[in-house]
Amino acid sequence: MNAPQRHPRPANDHVRSDSSQLGYANWKFLATMLIVSQGISLLGSEVVQYAMVWHITLTTKSGTAVALAVIFGFLPRLILSPIAGVWADRYNRRMLAVTADVVVALATVGIMVAFLTGHESLPLIYLVLGLRSAGGAIQNPAVSAMIPQFVPQDQLVRVNGFFGSFQAVTAVLAPAIAGVLMASSPLGYIFLVDLVTAVIGISLFLAFVRVRQDHVNPDDRTGQWSELKDGFRYLVRHEFLGRFMAYSVLGAFFASPLLVVVNLHMVRMFGDEPWRLSVMEAIFGVALIVGGLFVGLWPGFKRETTTIGAAMLIMSVFVLAMAWAPHYWLYVLLFAAAGLFLPYESAPTTALIQRVTDQRQVGRMLSISSTFAAAVFPLGAAVSGPLADAISISYILAASAVALCVIGFVFLGDSKFRKIPPIPRR
């Protein structure tokens, strides 16, 4: 396929035209089918992902083997995300997402056949984990970049909130389904779940999610690496997008301890019974679902930056309270409360990038944002993990909360963001 034609664009011309003016009167149906089709496919993928990692854990009982699984499941996404954003801006996003899903499904068929015929292999699992990670790196920016093509500007936060809520549902259901299946079936048969959900998801997506690909122009044959560089130049030169992502990176770094050491903190404070971890994770997952639904009902303030900053401040209060919570159930409720407001940070972030970015650059901006987040998380883990063995985790959580609070206040007071036009409300 060929690249889209690139034209210079003034830095202050940063809000795309409203999708409702482009003939998508059925945008609600399109958004629903996109969310449902992607959710069904994601559920099967997550079930199999858990099953493969647990299989490695149970059969090898090796920390190195599990670490390799994490690496193979993480690195391809980190490496491919930037160029995948170029592809999302260069090619037909709909077909790009489908192609990535099909490749992952074919990899699943291959490993299923190998396992069912007695050719079980740990390197084969690693290979498939890597292929699945690469497929997700390509599919995610393509799907996210499609959303602003047909969803009106004033509905972007709502749609991203519902999308996030649907993804949170899969995060809650997938480990439970994987546990039941692993207790009753060999791993070879569990792969069939991913194949069936992929067929259903791809079929629904192809049949009902039909949008124009206005960003594709067959006349331009610019090199892909040049387009990637062009994307970074666009980010740096944009009036406020680079500044916005810098705040996001800082926030992700200081929020990482909440995801890395919170389980260890709970175990040290309240006991190592497995049910405590299960209950805490389940309630946090439900909080994410409810928070996503709340975003769908009330998307926040007229400016996404106000919603994001307020969410950061509120979450910092709950994290600070967690640091010295005296009782287990209070700790769990505070963790869930932080999760309840997390969608009010994540959904407006995605919506803002979708809304203010040139349609020919939106795939690259989303993938660059994803790459920054993916790189910052392990960096935060590398800092907070060893630190948790040297000092009390309560101090780590408290420091993270204070840092998030400061970032939130500075973010809300940044005059650059006042130039962002408010969301048009009807």
Beta strands, then each sheet from edge to edge (+ up, - down):
end
